[in-house]
Amino acid sequence: MLLAMDKYEEEFYPEIYFGGFARCDGTIAFYTRVDALVGPGSVVVNFGCGRGQHGEDPVSIRRNLQCFKGRVGRVIGLDVDLVGQDNPTIDEFRALNPDQRWPIDDKSANLILCDCVIEHLPDPDLLFREASRVLVSCGYICIRTTNLLSYIGLAAKFVPNRWHASVLSTVQPARKKEDVFPTLYRCNTIRAVRRALIKYNFHSVVYGHDAGPGYLTFSKIAYAAGVVHQRIAPSYVCPMIMAFGQLKY
C-alpha cells in the first residue's frame, strides 16, 4: 500500500512505493548508523529530545529506527523545554538549564544523540564539552544538523526567525508550529562541526547529505531542480550535515 508522502515524491523517487521512503532518505541513513552503535545495555542521551514528534511518523521503519526505548538499557531525554517530559520515546526526562552543566554524571552515557538541535544553540561549544564529560571511554556522539552553506541554510539564515513558522507552513504543510524554533547557526558547516569534535578529543567523520527537496514541494519546477541538486551537489553544500564522533579516551 502506498503511504502518505510529499507532493511529487512518488514521481521523482518511485522506490518510495515500496516501504514509504526514498533511497536518499536522510532519517533512514542517519538512524541506521546510530542503531549500529548501540546495544541492549547502552545508555543513550537524547539531547534536545523535544516532545517526541518522530513517534508520529507514518512510515513504520523510519519511526521504529528513531525510537530506542525498549531496545537499549535506558534513554535519557534532555531539553530546556519541559514539553520533553511528555516524550513517549524516552525512559527519563531531565530539564536543562541554559549555559549550565548537564544533569548527568561523568562517564555515564554510551551514546549522545543530537538530531536537528545544534542550529538552535547559542553556545554549541557547551554541547561538545559536556558530551566529552558524560560519555564513557570510546562513547559516541551522533549529530544531524542543517548545513548553513546549503540553499536551505542560507534561506533560513536570511529569513527572520519571526517568519519561520509561516514560511515553513507553506513549504512543509505537515510541520506543526510547536516544532519550529529560532535558529542561530553558530556551528553549522562541515568544517565547524569537525573542528569542534577534534577540539574535544573525538575521532570523527563529518559529511554532507542531501535527502531530497522536501522543502520545495510548493512547485514542481523547484522540486525537479532540487532533485538535480541532490544528485550532483558536492558534500559541502548538501542541506544536512551528519557527524559521528567517538571519544578517544
C-alpha positions in Angstrom: 0.0 0.0 0.0 1.3 3.5 -0.9 1.9 5.5 2.3 1.3 9.2 2.7 4.1 11.3 1.1 5.1 14.7 0.0 3.7 16.0 -3.3 5.9 15.0 -6.3 7.8 12.4 -4.3 6.4 9.3 -6.0 7.1 10.8 -9.4 10.8 11.6 -8.8 11.5 8.8 -6.3 9.3 5.9 -7.4 11.0 3.5 -5.0 9.1 5.2 -2.2 6.1 3.0 -3.2 8.0 0.1 -1.6 8.2 0.9 2.1 7.4 4.6 2.1 10.9 6.0 1.9 13.2 7.2 -0.8 16.7 5.8 -1.4 18.2 9.1 -0.2 16.1 9.4 2.9 18.2 11.2 5.5 16.4 9.9 8.6 16.9 6.3 7.4 20.6 6.9 6.6 21.3 8.7 9.9 19.4 6.4 12.3 20.6 3.2 10.6 24.2 4.3 11.5 23.1 5.3 15.1 21.4 2.0 15.5 24.7 0.2 14.7 26.4 1.9 17.6 24.1 0.9 20.4 23.3 -2.4 22.2 20.8 -3.7 24.7 22.7 -2.2 27.7 23.5 1.2 26.2 22.6 4.4 28.0 21.5 6.9 25.3 21.2 10.6 25.9 18.8 12.3 23.6 19.9 15.9 23.7 17.1 18.3 22.7 14.6 15.4 22.9 11.5 17.6 22.4 8.1 16.2 22.5 9.0 13.1 20.5 7.3 14.1 17.3 9.1 11.3 15.4 6.6 9.0 17.0 4.0 10.4 14.6 6.0 9.4 11.5 3.6 7.4 9.3 6.5 5.3 7.9 6.9 2.4 10.3 10.6 1.6 9.6 11.6 5.2 10.0 9.5 5.6 13.1 11.0 2.5 14.7 14.6 3.4 13.9 14.2 6.7 15.8 12.8 5.1 19.0 15.4 3.5 21.2 13.2 3.0 24.2 12.9 -0.7 25.0 15.9 -1.5 22.7 18.7 -0.1 24.8 19.3 0.0 28.6 17.9 3.5 29.1 17.1 6.6 27.1 17.6 9.9 29.0 15.9 13.0 27.4 17.4 16.4 27.9 15.7 19.7 26.9 15.3 23.2 28.1 11.6 22.9 27.2 9.5 21.0 29.7 7.4 19.6 26.9 10.1 16.9 26.9 8.7 15.3 30.0 5.8 14.1 27.9 8.0 12.5 25.3 6.9 8.9 25.0 10.1 7.6 23.4 12.4 8.2 26.4 12.7 6.5 29.8 13.6 9.5 31.8 13.4 13.3 31.3 15.9 15.8 32.8 15.4 19.5 32.4 18.3 21.6 31.1 19.3 25.0 32.4 20.8 27.1 29.6 24.6 27.6 29.8 25.0 25.1 32.7 26.3 21.6 33.0 24.0 18.8 32.1 22.3 16.9 35.0 24.2 13.7 34.1 27.1 12.1 35.9 30.6 11.9 34.4 31.4 8.9 32.2 27.8 7.5 32.4 26.5 7.5 28.8 27.3 5.3 25.8 25.9 7.5 23.1 24.6 11.1 22.7 22.1 11.8 20.1 21.8 15.4 18.8 19.3 15.5 15.9 18.5 18.9 14.4 19.5 20.8 17.6 22.9 22.5 17.0 21.3 25.1 14.7 19.3 26.4 17.7 22.2 26.5 20.3 23.6 29.9 21.5 26.7 28.1 22.7 27.4 24.9 20.7 30.8 24.6 22.4 28.9 23.6 25.6 27.4 20.7 23.8 30.8 19.2 22.8 32.4 19.9 26.2 29.5 18.2 28.1 29.4 15.3 25.6 33.1 14.7 26.3 32.4 14.8 30.0 29.4 12.5 30.2 30.5 9.8 27.7 32.3 6.7 28.7 35.6 6.0 27.1 35.1 5.3 23.4 31.5 6.5 23.6 29.7 8.1 20.7 28.1 11.3 19.7 25.8 11.4 16.6 24.8 14.7 15.1 22.5 15.7 12.3 22.0 19.4 11.6 21.3 21.9 8.8 24.2 23.0 6.7 24.5 26.8 6.6 26.2 26.7 3.2 23.2 24.9 1.6 20.3 26.6 -0.1 18.1 25.6 2.9 20.6 27.0 5.4 21.2 30.2 3.5 17.4 30.8 3.1 16.8 30.2 6.8 19.6 32.4 7.8 18.3 35.4 5.9 14.6 34.8 6.8 13.9 36.5 10.2 13.0 33.9 12.9 9.6 35.6 13.4 8.7 34.5 9.9 10.0 30.9 10.1 6.7 29.4 11.2 4.7 31.0 8.4 7.3 30.1 5.7 7.5 26.5 6.9 3.7 26.2 6.9 3.9 27.0 3.2 6.8 24.7 2.2 6.1 22.0 4.7 2.4 22.0 5.5 2.7 18.9 7.8 5.1 20.7 10.1 3.5 21.8 13.3 4.1 25.3 14.7 5.2 23.8 18.1 8.1 22.1 16.2 9.5 25.3 14.8 12.3 27.0 16.9 14.5 30.0 16.5 17.8 29.3 14.6 21.2 30.7 15.2 23.6 28.6 13.1 26.8 29.0 15.2 28.3 25.7 14.3 26.7 24.7 11.0 29.3 23.9 8.5 31.2 20.7 8.0 34.4 22.4 8.9 33.0 23.9 12.1 31.5 20.6 13.3 34.7 18.7 12.5 36.8 21.4 14.3 34.6 21.2 17.4 34.8 17.4 17.6 38.6 17.5 17.2 38.9 20.1 19.9 37.1 17.8 22.4 39.1 14.7 21.6 36.7 12.9 19.3 37.8 10.7 16.4 35.1 11.7 13.8 33.6 11.6 10.4 31.6 14.6 9.2 29.9 14.8 5.8 27.0 16.4 3.9 23.9 14.5 2.9 21.1 15.6 0.6 17.8 13.8 1.4 15.9 15.3 -1.4 13.9 18.5 -1.9 11.4 18.2 0.9 11.3 22.0 1.3 10.5 22.5 -2.4 7.1 20.9 -2.8 5.4 24.2 -3.5 6.5 24.0 -7.2 7.2 21.1 -9.5 9.9 23.0 -11.2 11.6 23.9 -7.9 11.2 20.2 -6.8 12.8 19.0 -10.0 15.7 21.4 -9.6 16.1 20.1 -6.0 16.3 16.5 -7.3 19.1 17.5 -9.7 20.9 19.3 -6.8 20.5 16.2 -4.7 22.2 14.1 -7.3 25.1 16.3 -8.3 25.8 18.7 -5.4 29.2 18.4 -3.6 29.1 17.3 0.0 30.0 20.7 1.5 26.7 22.3 0.2 24.4 19.5 0.8 21.4 20.5 3.0 22.2 18.3 6.0 25.4 17.6 7.9 25.9 14.2 9.5 28.6 13.8 12.1 29.7 10.7 14.1 32.3 11.0 16.8 34.0 8.5 19.1 35.7 9.8 22.3 39.4 8.9 22.2 39.8 8.2 25.9 
